[in-house]
Structures are given as structure tokens and as C-alpha cells.
Amino acid sequence: MAAIGNRGTVTEAANFNPDADAQKLRESMKGAGTNEAAITEILAHRTIAQRQRIKIAYKQTVGKDLADDLSSELSGNFRSVVLGLLMLAPVYDAYELRNAMKGAGTEEACLIDILASRSNEEVKVINDVYKKEYEKKLEDAVTGDTSGMFQRVLVSLLTAGRDESTNVDEAQAIQDAKEIYEAGEARWGTDEVKFLTVLCVRNRNHLLRVFQEYQKISGRDIEESIKREMSGCLEDVFLAIVKCIRNKPAFFAERLYKSMKGLGTTDSVLIRIMVARAEIDMLDIKAQFMKMYGKTLHSFIKGDTSGDYRKILLELCGGE
């Protein structure tokens, strides 16, 4: 029943009783109106594994599907958070990817957020779940919805083939840095395949060494060069890969900040990160947010959302 990570704000509830929780959820939806506070109280303070037990208990005692019942009782952003919390992590990722590609237009930011930040193992499971749930290969869905070099980077990430060892091949790192430099800053036009080969295939320690070496050769951060050499979704995906390699919680902190700053809120991004990272690394994301922006994530969410949606997000955020 434990959390999937050990740096989350959502941790295992003590004295857990799935039957009692199922009963309380049933009561929260009985009669006129819905008791959103009771739903938040339970679901925001149970791990994903515990929520699966509650779903089973609910079906046994009520003879209906908990997600279906909540879906018909709730609406808006609050409903999106609640339904996300009920899903296993790879199921939620697959569901988000599917939604990002459904209908006209594509939410490229979602494809980037998920595929640039998940481990090989996570991507493999997402691929399996997607096929099972939607009867289509995720790779086929992605290639049908994207194009050009951006598509090729996503397809490479979907193979889940990144080297995950910790070895740094010094000579290779220097060679990689040189090749990226020569493929970009040092020439007219950009050979994006070289960036793909290095950024999507090499392991983290090796890449950190490549980034150091690149800085030496070019006098610039690799991020800066990517911004100068690329544009649009391709720029976004390469930047996301580099940021996740350097510091994943900082990547998510920046995504959260951008989803809330300025006019309006990009709720899809805010919800996706709060739900997906709550029991993995939300503590680190909060610390990075404070360090980068001098304000708490809690205060940002509080100022940018309202109602039950705000309440459940603040619970997932866990205190100031």
C-alpha cells in the first residue's frame, strides 16, 4: 500500500480501512448535492495503492464503479483531479496522452511533459497500458498526430531505450559535445538528428558531462543553444529532456509556475503534475519552486484557483 516514491506529500494512511472509506464516499454522494469535502478528505490522503483497495471495496459493497459514480456526481477541474487520483500512474499517463491527441489539434505540451520525464520502465508500462486501453499502439497514435523532427524525438523516447547505467565514457562525452556543437552553433542550419542521438540515448551522468564539455567548447549552456537553433515543439521537447536530466523536480516546478503565472491558468498542466507527482517527488518540487521563485507553491495555487478544486490541490500540495 506504500507510495510509489519516497519524496511525495501523499503518504500511506495509517489504520487504513477501505470498507469504511468506500462507505463514506457512498454517503458523500447520497441524496441532493455532493459532499466534496469528504471526497477530498479521503482521496487526497490515500496512496494510489490504497485508492485501488477503496475502488474494490466500493464495487463489492455498492455494486457500482466508484469512478463512474464520482464522474456523474462531479464536474469541472475538481472532477478531473478526483478521476486522476483514482487511476494507477501508468493508466493516468496513458489517459492524459490519449486526451492530448483526441479530436482536432494536439496538446503537444502533454506529450512532452510525460515522455521527456518518465523512466524506461515507466514508458514501457505506459506503452502496454495504452495498447490495452485504447486498442492502438501509442507510437502509431503519436506518429498520426505529429510530424517532422518533433515526431522522431517522441518516437525515440517511446522506444524506452535510454542507457540507464551510470558510466561516463570521457572520450565519448567530449566527442558528443563536439558533434552537437558542430551540428548546431558551428554551422549554417542545424543537424537535429545529432541532438536526438545524444539527448535521447545517453545516460544521465554521461549527459551531465556532455553539457559541461559543451559549455567549454561553445561558451554557452546547451539550453541556450537549443533556443537559438530550434523553435516550436522541437525546441520544447529538447529543452524538456535537458531540464529533466539536470533536475527533474526543477523541471516540474517551472512547468507549474508557467501554468499559473500571468492571466488565466493552464489547468490541464497544473492538474497533471499535481496528480502525477503527489506521491513521487512533490516535496522536492515544492522546495525547487521556493528556490526558483521565492514564493511557495501553496501560495501560488491558493491565489490561482478556487472552490473545491483549490482545496484538493492544496491538500495534494501538503501544507505551506
C-alpha positions in Angstrom: 0.0 0.0 0.0 3.1 2.2 0.1 3.6 5.3 -2.0 5.3 4.9 -5.4 8.1 7.3 -4.4 9.6 8.4 -1.1 9.6 12.2 -1.7 5.8 12.7 -2.0 3.4 14.7 0.0 0.8 11.9 -0.2 1.9 9.0 2.0 0.2 5.8 3.3 -2.7 6.5 5.6 -2.4 4.8 8.9 -5.2 2.5 10.2 -6.5 2.2 6.6 -9.9 0.8 6.3 -11.0 0.5 2.6 -14.6 -0.5 3.6 -15.1 2.5 5.8 -13.7 4.8 3.1 -16.0 3.2 0.5 -18.9 3.8 2.8 -18.0 7.4 3.4 -17.7 8.0 -0.3 -21.1 6.4 -0.9 -22.6 8.7 1.7 -20.9 11.7 0.2 -22.9 11.2 -3.0 -26.3 10.2 -1.5 -29.3 12.5 -1.7 -29.2 16.0 -3.1 -25.8 17.6 -3.6 -22.4 16.1 -3.1 -20.1 16.4 -0.1 -16.9 17.4 -1.9 -15.0 18.0 1.4 -15.5 14.3 2.4 -14.3 13.1 -1.1 -11.2 15.4 -0.8 -10.5 14.3 2.8 -10.3 10.6 1.7 -8.8 10.6 -1.7 -6.1 13.3 -1.2 -4.8 11.4 1.9 -4.5 7.8 0.5 -1.8 6.4 -1.8 -2.6 5.2 -5.3 -2.4 1.6 -4.0 -4.9 2.4 -1.1 -7.3 4.0 -3.6 -7.3 0.8 -5.6 -8.4 -1.0 -2.5 -11.2 1.5 -1.9 -12.4 1.0 -5.5 -12.6 -2.7 -5.0 -14.4 -2.3 -1.6 -16.9 0.2 -3.2 -17.7 -2.2 -6.1 -18.2 -5.1 -3.6 -20.5 -3.1 -1.3 -22.3 -0.9 -3.7 -22.2 -2.9 -6.9 -21.1 0.1 -8.9 -17.9 1.5 -10.2 -16.6 4.3 -7.9 -15.0 6.3 -10.8 -18.3 6.2 -12.8 -20.3 7.4 -9.8 -17.9 10.2 -9.0 -17.8 11.1 -12.6 -21.5 11.6 -12.8 -21.7 13.5 -9.5 -18.8 15.9 -10.0 -17.8 18.4 -12.7 -15.1 20.7 -13.9 -11.5 20.7 -12.7 -12.4 19.1 -9.3 -13.7 16.1 -11.2 -10.6 15.9 -13.3 -8.4 15.8 -10.2 -10.5 13.2 -8.5 -10.7 10.9 -11.5 -6.9 11.2 -12.0 -6.3 10.2 -8.4 -8.2 7.0 -8.8 -6.0 5.8 -11.6 -2.8 3.8 -11.4 0.2 6.0 -12.5 0.7 4.5 -16.0 -3.0 4.4 -16.6 -3.3 8.1 -15.8 -0.3 8.9 -18.1 -1.9 6.8 -20.9 -5.2 8.6 -20.4 -3.6 12.0 -20.5 -1.7 11.2 -23.7 -4.9 9.9 -25.3 -6.7 13.1 -24.3 -3.9 15.2 -25.7 -4.3 13.6 -29.1 -8.1 13.2 -29.2 -10.2 15.3 -31.6 -8.8 18.2 -33.6 -5.4 19.6 -32.6 -2.8 18.1 -30.2 -1.7 19.2 -26.8 2.0 18.8 -27.5 2.9 20.1 -24.1 1.3 16.9 -22.6 3.3 14.6 -24.9 6.5 16.4 -23.9 5.8 16.6 -20.2 5.2 12.9 -19.9 7.6 11.4 -22.4 10.6 13.6 -21.6 10.3 12.9 -17.8 9.5 9.2 -17.4 12.0 6.4 -16.9 12.4 3.5 -19.4 10.4 1.2 -17.2 7.6 3.8 -16.9 7.5 4.3 -20.7 7.3 0.6 -21.3 4.3 0.2 -19.0 2.6 3.3 -20.5 3.0 1.7 -23.9 1.4 -1.6 -22.7 -1.4 0.2 -20.9 -2.2 2.4 -23.9 -2.4 -0.6 -26.2 -4.7 -2.4 -23.8 -7.0 0.5 -23.0 -7.2 2.1 -26.5 -6.5 -0.9 -28.8 -3.9 1.1 -30.7 -0.1 1.4 -30.3 0.9 4.6 -28.6 3.6 5.0 -31.2 1.0 4.9 -34.0 -1.1 7.4 -32.2 1.8 9.8 -31.8 3.0 9.4 -35.4 -0.5 10.0 -36.6 -0.7 13.2 -34.7 2.8 14.8 -35.0 5.3 15.3 -37.8 8.9 16.1 -38.7 11.8 16.0 -36.3 9.5 16.5 -33.3 7.7 13.3 -34.2 11.1 11.5 -34.5 12.2 12.6 -31.0 8.9 11.3 -29.5 9.2 8.0 -31.3 12.8 7.7 -30.0 11.6 8.4 -26.4 8.8 5.8 -26.8 11.3 3.1 -27.5 12.4 3.4 -23.9 15.9 2.7 -24.9 17.9 5.2 -23.0 21.1 3.9 -21.4 20.3 3.8 -17.7 23.8 2.9 -16.4 25.9 5.4 -14.6 29.0 5.1 -16.7 30.6 8.1 -18.2 32.8 7.5 -21.3 35.0 10.5 -21.1 36.2 10.4 -24.7 32.7 9.8 -26.0 31.3 12.7 -23.9 33.9 15.1 -25.4 33.0 13.7 -28.9 29.3 14.0 -28.2 29.7 17.7 -27.1 31.8 18.4 -30.2 29.3 16.7 -32.6 26.4 18.6 -31.1 28.3 21.9 -31.4 29.2 21.1 -35.0 25.6 20.1 -35.7 24.3 23.4 -34.4 26.2 26.6 -33.4 29.2 25.9 -35.7 27.2 25.6 -38.9 24.6 27.2 -41.0 21.4 25.3 -40.3 21.1 22.6 -37.8 21.5 18.8 -38.0 18.9 17.9 -35.4 19.5 14.2 -35.7 22.8 14.6 -33.8 20.9 16.3 -30.9 18.4 13.4 -30.9 21.0 10.7 -30.9 22.9 12.2 -27.9 19.9 13.6 -25.9 17.6 10.6 -26.3 20.1 7.7 -25.9 22.9 8.6 -23.5 22.6 8.1 -19.7 22.2 10.9 -17.2 25.7 11.0 -15.8 27.2 10.9 -19.3 24.9 13.8 -20.5 25.8 16.0 -17.5 29.4 15.5 -18.5 28.5 16.3 -22.2 26.7 19.5 -21.0 29.9 20.6 -19.1 32.0 20.0 -22.1 29.6 21.7 -24.4 29.7 24.8 -22.3 33.5 24.7 -22.6 33.6 24.4 -26.4 30.8 26.8 -27.2 30.8 29.2 -24.3 27.1 28.6 -23.9 24.7 26.4 -22.0 23.2 23.7 -24.1 19.8 25.1 -23.3 20.8 28.5 -24.8 22.0 26.8 -28.0 18.8 24.8 -28.3 16.8 28.1 -28.0 18.9 29.7 -30.7 18.9 26.7 -33.1 15.4 25.3 -32.8 11.8 26.6 -32.5 8.3 25.4 -31.6 7.7 21.9 -30.3 11.2 20.6 -31.2 12.8 23.3 -29.1 10.3 22.5 -26.3 11.0 18.8 -26.3 14.8 19.1 -26.4 14.7 21.7 -23.6 12.4 19.4 -21.5 14.9 16.5 -22.0 17.8 18.6 -20.9 16.0 20.0 -17.9 14.8 16.6 -16.7 18.3 15.3 -17.0 19.7 18.2 -15.0 17.0 18.4 -12.3 13.6 16.8 -12.7 11.8 18.5 -9.7 13.0 21.9 -11.1 11.5 21.0 -14.5 8.2 20.3 -12.9 8.4 23.4 -10.7 8.9 25.6 -13.8 6.0 23.9 -15.6 3.8 24.6 -12.5 4.9 28.2 -12.3 4.3 28.8 -16.0 0.8 27.2 -15.8 -0.2 29.8 -13.2 1.7 33.0 -13.8 0.1 35.8 -15.8 -3.5 35.8 -16.9 -5.5 32.6 -16.6 -4.4 29.2 -15.6 -3.4 26.2 -17.7 -5.4 23.8 -15.6 -4.6 20.8 -17.7 -0.8 21.2 -16.8 -1.5 22.1 -13.2 -3.7 19.1 -12.6 -1.5 16.6 -14.5 1.6 17.5 -12.4 -0.1 17.7 -9.1 -1.8 14.3 -9.6 1.1 12.5 -11.2 3.9 13.7 -8.8 1.9 13.8 -5.5 3.4 10.6 -4.1 6.7 10.6 -6.1 8.6 13.9 -5.6 6.2 16.7 -4.7 8.4 17.6 -1.7 11.3 18.3 -4.0 9.2 20.1 -6.5 7.9 22.4 -3.7 11.5 23.1 -2.5 12.6 23.9 -6.0 9.6 26.2 -6.6 10.5 28.2 -3.5 14.2 28.3 -4.5 13.4 29.4 -8.1 10.5 31.8 -7.5 10.8 33.0 -3.9 7.2 32.0 -3.2 5.6 28.8 -2.0 3.8 26.5 -4.5 1.0 26.5 -1.9 0.5 30.3 -2.1 0.6 30.2 -5.9 -2.1 27.5 -6.1 -4.2 29.4 -3.4 -4.1 32.6 -5.4 -4.8 31.0 -8.7 -7.6 28.5 -8.1 -10.9 28.5 -6.2 -13.5 26.3 -4.5 -13.2 22.5 -4.1 -10.7 22.4 -6.9 -8.4 24.7 -4.9 -9.0 22.7 -1.7 -8.0 19.3 -3.2 -4.9 20.8 -4.9 -3.8 22.4 -1.6 -4.2 19.0 0.1 -2.1 17.3 -2.6 0.5 20.1 -2.2 0.6 19.4 1.5 1.0 22.4 3.8 2.9 25.6 3.1 
